[in-house]
Amino acid sequence: MIGAFVLITVDIGKEEIVLKYLRRLPYVREAHVVNGVYDVVAKLYAESGGELKKHMVDIREWSKIHHENIRATLTSIIV
């Protein structure tokens, strides 16, 4: 199993919508709105690196479809 922290920057006022979406995903263990450079932090788990990449693509696709603009993400794999 592989874990990662995903640091997310969203458009102003979209933090809670993105947070609610992330918390519904089965592979997201935790998600929080935070202060600082990033707006939302999520902790994800997957069976492999490939699966983790798929989860990240899914999150970005949701953002495009629903116009909940995730502006940037930074993924840090847990070692």
N, C-alpha and C positions, 0 to 999 in steps of 0.2 A: 504494500500500500504506500502511496506517495501523498504527501500533504503539501499545501502551499498557502501562503498569505497573498491575497490579491488586494493591492492598493488601488483605489478607483477615484478618478476625478470626474465629477458630473457637472452639468450646467446648473447654475444657481436655481434653487428651488426644487430640484429633482431628487434630492438626497433621500427623502422618505419613500418615494415611489420606487426607486432603485433598491432601497433596503428591503421593502416588503417583498419585492420580486425575489431577491436573493434568498431571503429566509424561507421561501417556499420550495427551493430546490433541494432534492435529497442529498446532494453531494456537498452542500454548504453546511458546515457544522456550526459556524458563528458568523454573524455579520453585524457591524456597528457603524453608525455615523460618528465621525471623529473631526476634531479641529486640526488645522494645519494645512500642509501642502495638499494632502489627499482628503477626500470628503467621506469615503466609505472604505472600510476594511472588512474583508471576508476571509474566512478560513475554509479551504476546500480540501477534500480528500478524493482520491481516485485510485483505481487498481494499477494504473500504469501512467507513464508520461504521455503516451498517445491519448489516453482517455482524459487526462487533465487538459491537454490541448483542445480536445473536442468540447469540453465544458466551457473553456474560455471563448471559443468560437460561438457556442450557443448563447452565452451572455451578450456578446457583441451583436449577434443577429437579433436578439430580442430588443436591444437598444435601437437598432435601425428600424425595425418593424413598428415599434410603439412610440417612436420619436422621443424616448427618454434618453436624452443625449449623454451617453457615457463618453467623455472627451478623451480619456486616456486611462490605461491600466499599467500596473507594474506588478509582475508576478515574482515572488521569492519562494523558491522551493525549500521546504523544511528539510534540514540535513540530520 
